[in-house]
Amino acid sequence: MIKHIVLFKFIEGKKESETKILMENLMKLPEQIDLIRSYEVGANIIEGPNNYDVSLIATFDNLEDLKAYGKKEAHIAFFKYLNTVVNEVKVLDYEI
């Protein structure tokens, strides 16, 4: 299994208006992409200069499924939206 962790930091001034929308858009992906085995989305609850705003934790059966996930139309469409509201993204993928 592969664990896929993504952290998002909003563009200045977008956090208040976009947190709920970003999370709703993230939560639609498992309905659209059957490669996802588990999926968790959360918003940061402690403010700090090094803290990110939203996280995604997903699992996939294998590395091939994770790579295929990134090429799915639903993921590509989400990424286009993401680029309008987020200025930093950090990703960590590892085998479990």
N, C-alpha and C positions, 0 to 999 in steps of 0.2 A: 504494500500500500504506500501511497505517496501523500504526504501532508503538504498543503499549499496554503501559505500564510501571506496575506497582503495587508499592508497598512496604508491608509490614505490621509493626506493632509490637504485641507481646503485652501483654495486661493483666498487671500485676505478679503473679508467681507462676504464670503459665500457660505460660511459655516451655518449661520442661523437659518438661512432660507433653504439650504440644500441638504442638510443632514438627513431629514426624513425621506426626501426624494431619492437620494443616493441609496439609502438602506432598502427602500422599497424596490428600486431597480435591481439591486443585488439579489434580493430575495426571489425575484422572478426567474433568475437563471436556472435553478434546479428543475423548475417545471419545464424549461425549454431545452435543457441539455441533460440527457440521460446518463452521461458518463460520470456524473457527480455521485459519490456514495454517501457523503455526509457534508453538512453545510451549516455554518454558524456565522452570523453577522452581529456586530456590536458597536455601540458608540462609546467613546471615551467618557469617563465620569470624573476624571481628575485633570484639571488644567495644569499645564506646565510647558516650558519652552521646548522640551524634547518630546512631548507627547504628540501622538497622532490623533486624528479625529474619529476615524471609523476603521474597523478591522473586519477581515474576512478570513475564516479558517475553513478549508474544504479538504476532503480526502478523495482520492482516486485509486482505482485498482492498481494502476501501474503508470510508468512514466509516459508511455505512448498515449494513454487516455488523457493525461494532463496536457500533453502537447496538442492533441486533437481538440480539446476543450478550448484552447486559445484560438483555434481556427474556425470555430462554430459561428454562424451568422449572428446568433443572439449575443455572444461575447464581443464580437466586433462592433455591433451596434451599441452595446453598453460602453465600450471603450471610447467611442466617439463622443458620447455624452460626458463621460468621465473627464475627458480632456478640457471640457468647458468649465469645470467646477473645482478641479483638483490640480495642485501644482507639484505635489510630491507623492510618490508611490514607492514603497519598499516591499520587496518580495523575498520570501524564503521558502524553498522547496526541499523536502528531505524524505528519506525512506523510513517507514515505521514497520 
